[in-house]
Amino acid sequence: MDCILVTGAASGIGAASARLFQAMCRSGWLSPPALNRWAMGWLSRE
């Protein structure tokens, strides 16, 4: 599921961030596809 995948990526940033991303994803504030694109872009800069 996208929310789980994104939360896993966010956990690399920190537990607090992971919970925040998961909460935003679950609330639908951010769409999973858009969030996945952002996460992939962030990870590719590492």
Backbone atoms as SQL, in Angstrom:
CREATE TABLE atoms (id INTEGER PRIMARY KEY, chain TEXT, resi INTEGER, resn TEXT, atom TEXT, x REAL, y REAL, z REAL);
INSERT INTO atoms VALUES
  (1, 'A', 1, 'MET', 'N', 0.842, -1.197, 0.000),
  (2, 'A', 1, 'MET', 'CA', 0.000, 0.000, 0.000),
  (3, 'A', 1, 'MET', 'C', 0.873, 1.241, 0.000),
  (4, 'A', 2, 'ASP', 'N', 0.449, 2.272, -0.707),
  (5, 'A', 2, 'ASP', 'CA', 1.265, 3.467, -0.855),
  (6, 'A', 2, 'ASP', 'C', 1.605, 4.105, 0.478),
  (7, 'A', 3, 'CYS', 'N', 0.636, 4.183, 1.391),
  (8, 'A', 3, 'CYS', 'CA', 0.886, 4.832, 2.677),
  (9, 'A', 3, 'CYS', 'C', 2.013, 4.133, 3.426),
  (10, 'A', 4, 'ILE', 'N', 2.024, 2.822, 3.385),
  (11, 'A', 4, 'ILE', 'CA', 3.056, 2.063, 4.083),
  (12, 'A', 4, 'ILE', 'C', 4.408, 2.299, 3.420),
  (13, 'A', 5, 'LEU', 'N', 4.440, 2.279, 2.103),
  (14, 'A', 5, 'LEU', 'CA', 5.681, 2.505, 1.370),
  (15, 'A', 5, 'LEU', 'C', 6.251, 3.876, 1.684),
  (16, 'A', 6, 'VAL', 'N', 5.399, 4.880, 1.655),
  (17, 'A', 6, 'VAL', 'CA', 5.834, 6.245, 1.922),
  (18, 'A', 6, 'VAL', 'C', 6.298, 6.388, 3.365),
  (19, 'A', 7, 'THR', 'N', 5.585, 5.771, 4.291),
  (20, 'A', 7, 'THR', 'CA', 5.973, 5.835, 5.698),
  (21, 'A', 7, 'THR', 'C', 7.338, 5.188, 5.894),
  (22, 'A', 8, 'GLY', 'N', 7.586, 4.107, 5.188),
  (23, 'A', 8, 'GLY', 'CA', 8.892, 3.456, 5.275),
  (24, 'A', 8, 'GLY', 'C', 10.003, 4.370, 4.786),
  (25, 'A', 9, 'ALA', 'N', 9.749, 5.094, 3.700),
  (26, 'A', 9, 'ALA', 'CA', 10.739, 6.033, 3.183),
  (27, 'A', 9, 'ALA', 'C', 10.941, 7.180, 4.168),
  (28, 'A', 10, 'ALA', 'N', 9.844, 7.662, 4.745),
  (29, 'A', 10, 'ALA', 'CA', 9.927, 8.782, 5.683),
  (30, 'A', 10, 'ALA', 'C', 10.644, 8.386, 6.961),
  (31, 'A', 11, 'SER', 'N', 10.607, 7.101, 7.311),
  (32, 'A', 11, 'SER', 'CA', 11.256, 6.664, 8.545),
  (33, 'A', 11, 'SER', 'C', 12.759, 6.908, 8.494),
  (34, 'A', 12, 'GLY', 'N', 13.305, 7.024, 7.284),
  (35, 'A', 12, 'GLY', 'CA', 14.714, 7.365, 7.148),
  (36, 'A', 12, 'GLY', 'C', 14.999, 8.785, 7.618),
  (37, 'A', 13, 'ILE', 'N', 13.983, 9.640, 7.581),
  (38, 'A', 13, 'ILE', 'CA', 14.125, 11.017, 8.029),
  (39, 'A', 13, 'ILE', 'C', 14.003, 11.079, 9.550),
  (40, 'A', 14, 'GLY', 'N', 13.087, 10.303, 10.090),
  (41, 'A', 14, 'GLY', 'CA', 12.883, 10.286, 11.538),
  (42, 'A', 14, 'GLY', 'C', 11.512, 9.763, 11.883),
  (43, 'A', 15, 'ALA', 'N', 11.375, 9.218, 13.078),
  (44, 'A', 15, 'ALA', 'CA', 10.105, 8.632, 13.490),
  (45, 'A', 15, 'ALA', 'C', 8.985, 9.668, 13.482),
  (46, 'A', 16, 'ALA', 'N', 9.274, 10.870, 13.938),
  (47, 'A', 16, 'ALA', 'CA', 8.249, 11.912, 13.973),
  (48, 'A', 16, 'ALA', 'C', 7.783, 12.240, 12.560),
  (49, 'A', 17, 'SER', 'N', 8.725, 12.345, 11.642),
  (50, 'A', 17, 'SER', 'CA', 8.374, 12.635, 10.261),
  (51, 'A', 17, 'SER', 'C', 7.548, 11.498, 9.660),
  (52, 'A', 18, 'ALA', 'N', 7.910, 10.274, 9.994),
  (53, 'A', 18, 'ALA', 'CA', 7.179, 9.120, 9.474),
  (54, 'A', 18, 'ALA', 'C', 5.722, 9.163, 9.931),
  (55, 'A', 19, 'ARG', 'N', 5.510, 9.485, 11.214),
  (56, 'A', 19, 'ARG', 'CA', 4.143, 9.568, 11.720),
  (57, 'A', 19, 'ARG', 'C', 3.383, 10.701, 11.044),
  (58, 'A', 20, 'LEU', 'N', 4.074, 11.815, 10.799),
  (59, 'A', 20, 'LEU', 'CA', 3.433, 12.953, 10.137),
  (60, 'A', 20, 'LEU', 'C', 3.036, 12.589, 8.714),
  (61, 'A', 21, 'PHE', 'N', 3.945, 11.956, 7.972),
  (62, 'A', 21, 'PHE', 'CA', 3.637, 11.542, 6.604),
  (63, 'A', 21, 'PHE', 'C', 2.469, 10.563, 6.584),
  (64, 'A', 22, 'GLN', 'N', 2.488, 9.613, 7.523),
  (65, 'A', 22, 'GLN', 'CA', 1.414, 8.617, 7.566),
  (66, 'A', 22, 'GLN', 'C', 0.081, 9.286, 7.863),
  (67, 'A', 23, 'ALA', 'N', 0.085, 10.244, 8.788),
  (68, 'A', 23, 'ALA', 'CA', -1.152, 10.938, 9.131),
  (69, 'A', 23, 'ALA', 'C', -1.684, 11.732, 7.941),
  (70, 'A', 24, 'MET', 'N', -0.781, 12.421, 7.225),
  (71, 'A', 24, 'MET', 'CA', -1.210, 13.197, 6.048),
  (72, 'A', 24, 'MET', 'C', -1.742, 12.274, 4.967),
  (73, 'A', 25, 'CYS', 'N', -1.092, 11.130, 4.789),
  (74, 'A', 25, 'CYS', 'CA', -1.512, 10.183, 3.761),
  (75, 'A', 25, 'CYS', 'C', -2.887, 9.626, 4.094),
  (76, 'A', 26, 'ARG', 'N', -3.066, 9.218, 5.337),
  (77, 'A', 26, 'ARG', 'CA', -4.335, 8.626, 5.741),
  (78, 'A', 26, 'ARG', 'C', -5.482, 9.631, 5.648),
  (79, 'A', 27, 'SER', 'N', -5.195, 10.889, 5.950),
  (80, 'A', 27, 'SER', 'CA', -6.245, 11.907, 5.919),
  (81, 'A', 27, 'SER', 'C', -6.573, 12.314, 4.484),
  (82, 'A', 28, 'GLY', 'N', -5.716, 11.902, 3.531),
  (83, 'A', 28, 'GLY', 'CA', -5.940, 12.262, 2.143),
  (84, 'A', 28, 'GLY', 'C', -5.464, 13.678, 1.821),
  (85, 'A', 29, 'TRP', 'N', -4.748, 14.301, 2.785),
  (86, 'A', 29, 'TRP', 'CA', -4.251, 15.666, 2.544),
  (87, 'A', 29, 'TRP', 'C', -3.264, 15.678, 1.384),
  (88, 'A', 30, 'LEU', 'N', -2.474, 14.610, 1.305),
  (89, 'A', 30, 'LEU', 'CA', -1.570, 14.431, 0.174),
  (90, 'A', 30, 'LEU', 'C', -1.945, 13.135, -0.524),
  (91, 'A', 31, 'SER', 'N', -2.034, 13.166, -1.834),
  (92, 'A', 31, 'SER', 'CA', -2.365, 11.942, -2.562),
  (93, 'A', 31, 'SER', 'C', -1.144, 11.025, -2.600),
  (94, 'A', 32, 'PRO', 'N', -1.318, 9.724, -2.414),
  (95, 'A', 32, 'PRO', 'CA', -0.176, 8.806, -2.438),
  (96, 'A', 32, 'PRO', 'C', 0.689, 8.919, -3.694),
  (97, 'A', 33, 'PRO', 'N', 0.127, 9.006, -4.903),
  (98, 'A', 33, 'PRO', 'CA', 1.000, 9.128, -6.083),
  (99, 'A', 33, 'PRO', 'C', 1.888, 10.365, -6.033),
  (100, 'A', 34, 'ALA', 'N', 1.331, 11.507, -5.630),
  (101, 'A', 34, 'ALA', 'CA', 2.129, 12.731, -5.549),
  (102, 'A', 34, 'ALA', 'C', 3.193, 12.605, -4.470),
  (103, 'A', 35, 'LEU', 'N', 2.826, 11.999, -3.357),
  (104, 'A', 35, 'LEU', 'CA', 3.770, 11.826, -2.257),
  (105, 'A', 35, 'LEU', 'C', 4.873, 10.852, -2.646),
  (106, 'A', 36, 'ASN', 'N', 4.529, 9.811, -3.408),
  (107, 'A', 36, 'ASN', 'CA', 5.541, 8.868, -3.873),
  (108, 'A', 36, 'ASN', 'C', 6.537, 9.563, -4.795),
  (109, 'A', 37, 'ARG', 'N', 6.030, 10.429, -5.686),
  (110, 'A', 37, 'ARG', 'CA', 6.938, 11.161, -6.581),
  (111, 'A', 37, 'ARG', 'C', 7.875, 12.046, -5.774),
  (112, 'A', 38, 'TRP', 'N', 7.340, 12.712, -4.742),
  (113, 'A', 38, 'TRP', 'CA', 8.172, 13.560, -3.892),
  (114, 'A', 38, 'TRP', 'C', 9.223, 12.737, -3.163),
  (115, 'A', 39, 'ALA', 'N', 8.792, 11.591, -2.600),
  (116, 'A', 39, 'ALA', 'CA', 9.708, 10.728, -1.862),
  (117, 'A', 39, 'ALA', 'C', 10.817, 10.201, -2.770),
  (118, 'A', 40, 'MET', 'N', 10.466, 9.782, -3.983),
  (119, 'A', 40, 'MET', 'CA', 11.468, 9.277, -4.913),
  (120, 'A', 40, 'MET', 'C', 12.451, 10.387, -5.288),
  (121, 'A', 41, 'GLY', 'N', 11.937, 11.597, -5.480),
  (122, 'A', 41, 'GLY', 'CA', 12.814, 12.719, -5.797),
  (123, 'A', 41, 'GLY', 'C', 13.749, 13.030, -4.645),
  (124, 'A', 42, 'TRP', 'N', 13.242, 12.956, -3.413),
  (125, 'A', 42, 'TRP', 'CA', 14.064, 13.241, -2.235),
  (126, 'A', 42, 'TRP', 'C', 15.129, 12.179, -2.066),
  (127, 'A', 43, 'LEU', 'N', 14.737, 10.905, -2.242),
  (128, 'A', 43, 'LEU', 'CA', 15.688, 9.809, -2.075),
  (129, 'A', 43, 'LEU', 'C', 16.765, 9.844, -3.149),
  (130, 'A', 44, 'SER', 'N', 16.416, 10.281, -4.343),
  (131, 'A', 44, 'SER', 'CA', 17.386, 10.308, -5.442),
  (132, 'A', 44, 'SER', 'C', 18.459, 11.369, -5.225),
  (133, 'A', 45, 'ARG', 'N', 18.197, 12.346, -4.353),
  (134, 'A', 45, 'ARG', 'CA', 19.187, 13.391, -4.066),
  (135, 'A', 45, 'ARG', 'C', 20.223, 12.929, -3.056),
  (136, 'A', 46, 'GLU', 'N', 19.919, 11.843, -2.326),
  (137, 'A', 46, 'GLU', 'CA', 20.824, 11.358, -1.273),
  (138, 'A', 46, 'GLU', 'C', 22.182, 10.954, -1.836);
